[in-house]
Amino acid sequence: MGEKILRGKEAIRQYMATTYLKPPEFEVRELIGENDFVTALGNITLEDQNGKPIHYSYCDVWRFRESRMAELMAFVIETDRSEGI
């Protein structure tokens, strides 16, 4: 949220190809669903270019329309692993 706005599947594929040198590790701590929304809270670990792990906490909010994802807002902050959600 705030850093980039990606529109369409191809934009997301390009972003992931350049951002994720190795697939990230996700830990989903909470899933909350209500009406057309699903919210996920958790932690992500990525490796930098030198293979050093970098830890983040995240909140993803998905909005669905007619059983298809219509929008995603993602909030991601770098954390010390001990500070994660």
C-alpha positions as CSV (number, residue, x, y, z in Angstrom):
1,M,0.0,0.0,0.0
2,G,1.5,3.3,-1.0
3,E,4.7,2.0,-2.7
4,K,3.2,0.6,-6.0
5,I,-0.1,0.0,-7.7
6,L,-0.2,-3.1,-9.9
7,R,-3.0,-3.6,-12.4
8,G,-3.6,-6.9,-14.0
9,K,-2.0,-10.4,-13.9
10,E,0.9,-9.6,-16.1
11,A,2.0,-6.6,-13.9
12,I,1.9,-8.9,-10.9
13,R,3.9,-11.6,-12.6
14,Q,6.6,-9.1,-13.6
15,Y,6.8,-7.7,-10.1
16,M,7.2,-11.1,-8.6
17,A,9.8,-12.2,-11.1
18,T,12.1,-9.2,-10.2
19,T,11.3,-9.0,-6.5
20,Y,11.4,-12.7,-5.4
21,L,14.8,-14.1,-6.3
22,K,13.7,-17.2,-4.3
23,P,10.1,-18.0,-3.4
24,P,9.2,-16.3,0.0
25,E,8.2,-18.3,3.1
26,F,4.7,-17.3,4.3
27,E,3.3,-17.8,7.8
28,V,-0.4,-17.1,7.9
29,R,-1.3,-16.3,11.5
30,E,-5.0,-15.2,11.1
31,L,-7.6,-15.4,8.4
32,I,-10.7,-13.3,8.8
33,G,-13.7,-13.5,6.4
34,E,-16.7,-11.3,6.2
35,N,-19.1,-10.5,3.4
36,D,-17.0,-10.0,0.2
37,F,-13.7,-9.7,2.1
38,V,-10.9,-12.0,3.4
39,T,-8.1,-10.6,5.5
40,A,-4.8,-12.4,6.2
41,L,-2.3,-11.5,8.8
42,G,1.1,-13.1,9.1
43,N,4.8,-13.0,8.4
44,I,7.0,-13.3,5.3
45,T,10.7,-14.2,5.1
46,L,12.6,-13.3,1.9
47,E,16.2,-13.6,1.0
48,D,18.2,-10.6,-0.2
49,Q,20.7,-10.8,-3.0
50,N,23.3,-12.2,-0.6
51,G,21.0,-14.9,0.7
52,K,20.4,-13.1,4.0
53,P,16.9,-13.6,5.4
54,I,14.7,-10.4,5.7
55,H,11.6,-10.6,7.8
56,Y,8.3,-8.8,7.2
57,S,4.9,-8.7,8.8
58,Y,1.9,-8.3,6.4
59,C,-1.8,-7.8,6.2
60,D,-3.5,-8.6,2.9
61,V,-7.2,-7.6,2.3
62,W,-8.8,-9.3,-0.6
63,R,-12.2,-8.2,-2.0
64,F,-14.2,-10.7,-4.1
65,R,-16.9,-10.0,-6.6
66,E,-18.9,-12.9,-8.2
67,S,-16.5,-15.5,-6.7
68,R,-13.5,-13.8,-8.3
69,M,-10.8,-11.7,-6.7
70,A,-11.5,-8.1,-7.6
71,E,-9.0,-6.2,-5.5
72,L,-6.1,-6.8,-3.1
73,M,-4.6,-4.3,-0.7
74,A,-1.3,-5.4,0.9
75,F,0.4,-3.7,3.8
76,V,4.0,-5.0,4.4
77,I,6.5,-3.7,6.9
78,E,10.1,-5.0,7.6
79,T,10.4,-6.4,11.1
80,D,12.8,-8.1,13.4
81,R,11.6,-11.7,13.6
82,S,10.9,-11.2,17.3
83,E,8.6,-8.3,16.4
84,G,6.4,-10.1,13.9
85,I,2.7,-10.6,14.4
